[in-house]
């Protein structure tokens, strides 16, 4: 292990911003591929001659595998080197993207998508740790803020970018667009990414990693399939039962092993635990918007898909501009106040969505979309800085994996909870089961939307109160 830290190495510091570019490109593509496929599912279903519920597994398998492997790769990064894991993941993701674009049938597409997800999990779990090691403390917030910008851009820009690609090209290009970008990022990373700093050899809790994967696979498979066949179906109940047993076994294993895959001692650090929890809650909140806003703009308000995509792009564009600025400011004044301000703005935006009706001017709705982008831009960078700065160097990989897992779980749970609440509220109002948008009854959707965003507001307020209490305690201390 070198005696000098990466933040003190002149050669590394000379190229640190190019290293950030290479890392951000993969973060953008990894998060983009969780959302860009949704808009292409009808086309893929027709082209591959498969029903829509089977096509939806192209999205589901990607999210499930990422969630299952993030903690493992975070630990492997700490043990065998974060840069090494990142480089392998970059190659796997790019090869998987290439294979995904060919129309060889659903089984091969799912296999390629799984390969892509493994690579994505490897890059996601190590990126924050690499940047935390490379950048000096005074620039860390700005660098992590830039990563946050690309996370947001990838998470929310999928429908807009996917729609533009499908307007001119076949669905394979939503995957192939990653290949040239991935090759460039791999070449830049190969030349500029530093040699790994591995603090100490650590054992890998393979049993804990396996049990955690079982929990993720069974629970989220149960959620996705349950939305189609009903949550009282014997198969779904069996999946949830296996998931619960695996979760109990996982908890026991983590409490009785020397090097747990979840690094439970990290959660004794209140700053770390609160920041990870708030990141999870805000991604749940954001994906209420991600699911419901396209219904509102396209179905309820009748906007063409491309114009709806342009309106939705307000969110990531504002966040991309604001996040690095917020990170720079947090380097100067500290992160706690900024995280609280960002959460307050996100909460206000949820109130705006709750009040939207069929008569609300589109520019007003876009104003609230911009406001949530502003709030996220202010919140994400300082929050990431708190997470990564509150753990020892030898645990940066695990911390990055936990942070990425909070994000991915927030996405999956946000999508599932949003659709469940939306259609449950619509069904309650209609007096019969509703599982899709009803063109002849737009008011049913508006009612369901209001209830869903009320739930999102409550989730956001929980994060706001927790952060506010932390800020108050630090100020009084």
N, C-alpha and C positions, 0 to 999 in steps of 0.2 A: 504494500500500500504506500503511495507517495506520501512524502512528509508535508507537502504543500496542498492546501485546499484548492479546488478549481477556481474559486473566486479570487485567489491570489496569483494564479498562473497567468503571466502576461500574454502568452500565445492564445490561451483559451479566451481571455477577456477581449482580445483583438477581434475575435470572430463570434462573440456571444450573441449578437443580434441575428446573424445568419443561422446560428444554432436554433434560436427561437423560431425563425421562419420555417426551418425544416420540421421542427416539432409541431408547430401550429398547423402546417399543411395536413399532417396526418390526423391531428385532432379534429380539424374541420371535416375531412373526408369521413372519418369514423362516425362522427355525430350526424353528418349529412345523410349517411346511408341508413340511419335509423328512421328517417322521415321521408326521404325522397321516393322510396318505393311505393308508398301508399297511393300516390296519385296514378301510378302505372299499373296497379293491380287489375283493373278492368281490362286493360289492353293485354296484359300478360295472361289473364284467365282465358281470353278469347284465342290468343295466339297458341297457347299450350293446350287448348281444349280441355281445361279443367274447371270445376266449379269454383266459385268465388271463395268459399270457405277454405278450400285447399290452397288457393293462391295466397291467402292471408298468412300462411305459414312462412312465406318468404320474409315477412316482417318479423313474425313471432320468434322464429328460430334464431334470428340474429340477436334480438334483445335477450333471449333466455341464455344463450351461450355466453354472451358478454357478462351478464350478471353472475353466472356460475363460476367464471374464471378470473374475475378481477382481483379478488383477494389472493389467489394462488400466485398470479403473475407479479403482484405487488411484493409478495414475500420472496419470490425467485429473484426479483430485481435487487432486493437488499442482500440476498445471499450470493448470487452469481454476477451481479452487475446490472444496473438499470439500463445503461447504454446498450449492452449486449442484448437484453430482452427487447428493447425498443427496436433495434435493427432487425432482429429476426421477425418481430411482429410487422414491421414495415414491409418486408418482402412477402410474408404470408398474405397480408391484406391486399397488396398489389396483384399478386398471382390470383387470389380469390376473386378480385374485381374483374380480372380478365376472363376467368372461366364463367363468371355469373352472366356475362353478356351473350353467351351462346344459347340457342334454343334447342338444347339436347333433351328436354323433358324435365318434369318437376323433380324427380329424385336427384339427378345430377345438379340441378339448380340449387336444391337445398344443401347438397354436399358442398358445393362451391360457396354458398352463403355461410355455411358453418365454418369453412376455412377462413373466409373473410372475417367472421366474428372473432375467431381465435386471434388473428392478427390485430384486430381492433382492440381486444382486451389487453393485449401485450403493450400496445402503444399508449392506450389510455391510462393504464395503471402506473406507468413509469414516467410520463411526460412531466408532471408537476415536480416530481423528485429531481429529474435532470435539471430543470430550470432553476429550482431552488438551490441546487449545488453550484450551478454555473454562475448565477448572478449574485453580485454583492448585495448585502442587506438593503442598502440605500436605493437600489433599483428593482428589488424583488417584487414589490407591489405592482409596479408598472408592467413588468414581464408577465406576472401571473394574471394581471388584468388583460393583457393581450391574449393570453390563452383563453380566458373567460369570454372574450369577444368572439373568438373562433368557435368555442363551444356553442354560444348562443346563435351565431350565424348558421352553423351546421344544423343545430336542433330545429330551427324555425324556418330556414330558407328552403327546405326540401320541396314543399309543394310548389313554390314559385319557380325554382330552378327546374324541377321535374316537368312542370307544365311547359316551360319554354323548350326543353329538349324534345318532349313528345310531340310538340307542334310541328317539328321539322324532321325528326329522326325516329328510328325504331327504339323500343324499350331497352334494348341491349346497351344503348349509349348512356343510360343513367348509371351503369356500372363502368363502362369503358372510359368515361370521363376521368375516372380515378387513375387510370393506368399511366398516362404521360405525367400527370402531377406527381404520382407516387414515385416514378422513376427519377424525376428531378430531385424530389425530396430525399430519396435514398442516396443519390450521388452526392448531394450536398452534405448529408449526414455522415456518409462514409469518409468524406474528406475532413469534416470539421468537428464532428462529435468527439469529445475527449475520451481518454482512457478511463475506465471505471474506477471509482473509489469504493472498495468493499471493506467496510469497517471491521467485520469479523465474520468468520464462517458460522453459519446458523443451520440448525436442522430444520427440515421441512415437515410440517404437520400434515402428512398426506391423508391420514384418516379424517382430520378436520376438514381438509379441502374437499375430500370426496363427499362427506356428509353435507357440507354447505352446497355443493353442486346438486346433490339430490334434493335438498330443500328448494333451491331455485327452480329446478326443472319441474318438479312435481307441482309446486304451488302455482307457478305461472302457466304451466300447461293446463292445470285445472281452471285457472281464470279465463284463459283464451278459449278453451273448448267449452267451458261452462256458459260463456256468453251465447254460444250457438245451441247447445242441447239442454241448458237449464242447470242450475247449481244443485238441484236435488237428484240429479242422475247418479246411479250407483258408481259409475266410473269416476265422476268428479269427486264424490264423497270419498272414494278410495284414494284418489290422488292427494286430497287434502289430509287424509289420515296418515298416509305415508310421509307427507311433508312435515306434519306435526311431530311424528315420532323421530324423524331425522333431525328436526330442529332441537328437540329435547336431548337427543344423543350428541348433537353438535355442541350444545351449551355445556354438557357434562365434560366432553372431550376438551373443550377450550379452557375450562377451569382446572383441568388436571394434567395439562401437558406443559413442558418447559418453554417451548416456543410456539404459542398458539397462532394459527393462521389469521385470526381476527385481531391479535394484539390487544386484548382486553385492557391491559394496563394503560394504554393510551387514553382510554375513556375516563380514567381518573383525573385527567387534565380537563378541567371545566371548559377552558377556552376552546380546546379541540372538540370536545363532545358537543358543546352548544353550536359551534360553527357547522359541524357536519350535520347535525339535526336540522338546523335552519336551511342549509343547502338542500337537503332532502325535501323539506316542506315547500320550499319555493319552486323546486322543479315539479312537484305535484301540482302546485297552483298554476304554473305556466302551462302545463299540458292540459288543464281544463280549457284554457284559452285555445291551445293548439288544436284540440278536438272540435270545440264548439264554434269558434269563429268562422271556419269555412262554411259550415251549415248556415250560419246567420247571413253571411255575405252572399253566398251563391244561391241557396235555396230560398231563404226568407226574403232577401232583398233583390234577388234576381240578377246579381252581377255576373258577367262572364267570368270563366275560371281565370283568365289571364289578368283581368282587372282585380279580382279578389286576391290573386297572388301578389300583385303590386301593393295592394293595401296592407296585406300581412307582412310584407317586407319592411314596413315601417319599424316594426319591433327590432329585428336584428340590425338594421342600419343605424338606428339611434344607439343601440347597445354597443356596436362596434366603435362608434365615435367616442362614446362616453367612458367605456371601461378602462382604456389606457390612461385617460385623464384622471379617473377616480383612483387608479392604482398609483399614479404619480403623487396625487394629493395625499393618499394614505401613507406613502413613504415619509411624508413631511409632518403630518399631524396625528398619525396613528389611525388604525382601521375601525375602531369600535363605533365612533360617531357616524361614519359614512355608511356602515352596514345598517344602522338604525334608520337613517334618512332614506336609504334605498327601499327598505321594507315598508316604510310609511307610504312612499309613492306607489309601490306595487299594490298596497291595500286600497289606496284611493282609486286606482285604475279598476279594481274589481267592483267597487261601488258603481263606477261609470258603466261597466258592462251590465250590472244588475238593473240599471235604469234605462238601458237601451230598448227601444221599441221598433215597430215597423216604420214609424215616422221619424226616427232619429236621423238627422243629416249624416251622410256617410263621413263627411270631414270631421264631425264631432266624434264619431266612433274611431276614426283613424287617430284623432288626438289622444284618446285613451290608449290606443295601441302604442303610440309613441311614448306615452307616459309610463307604461309598463316596461318599455325598452329602456327608458331613462332610469327607472328604479332598479332594474336588473343590472344595468351598466354600473350604477353607483354601488350596488350591493356585492356583486360577484367577486370583483378583484380584491377588495379588502377582506372578504370572507375567506377566499382561497389563501390569502397571505397569512391570516390567523391560523388556518389549518396547518399549513406547511411550515410555519415558523415556530410552532409550539411543540414540535417533536424533535428528538435527537436525530442526528444525521443518519445513524444506522437504521432508523425506522422510516426514512422518507418514502421508500418504496411502498411499504405497508400503508402509510398515511395517504399516499397518492391513490392507492388502490381503494381504500375506504372512501375517499372523497369522490372518486369516479363511480364507485358502487352506489353511493348516496344519490348521485346524479341519475344513473341509469334506473335505479329502483323508483326514483321520483317520476321519471318518464313513464315507466310501465304502469305503476300504480295510478298515476295521474290519468293516463289514457283509459284504464279500466274503470276507475272510479267516476270519471267524467261521463262516460257513456252509460254506466249503470244509473247514476243519479239523474241524468237527462231523461232517459227513457222511462225510469220509474216515476218521475214527476209528470211526464206527459201521460203515462198510463193512468195515474191517479186522477188527473184532471179529466181525461177522456172517459173513464169508467170502464175501459177495456185495455188489453195488452197492446202497447205500441212499441215497435222495435226499429222504426225508421222514420224519416221525415215524411209528414203527410201534407202534400201540396195544397189540398183543399182546406186544411185547418192550420194555417200558419200560427195562429194565436196559441195553439197547443205547444208548439216549439218555443215560442217566446216565454210562456210560463215555465217550461222545463229549463230553458236557458237561465232565467232569473233564479230558480232554485239552485241550479248547478253553480252559478257564480256566487250565490250566498254561501254555499259550502266552501268554495275556493277562498272567499273572503275570511271565513272562520279559520281555515288552515293558515292563511297568511297572517292573520292577527295573532295566532299562537306563536309563530316565529317572531313577530314584531314585539310582543310582550316579553318573550324570553330574552331577546336581544336588548330591549330597553332596560330590563332588570340588570343585565350584565353591565351595561353602560353606566347605570346609576351606581352600582356597587364599585366600579372602577373609579368613577369620579369622586365618590365619597371617600374611598380608600386613599 
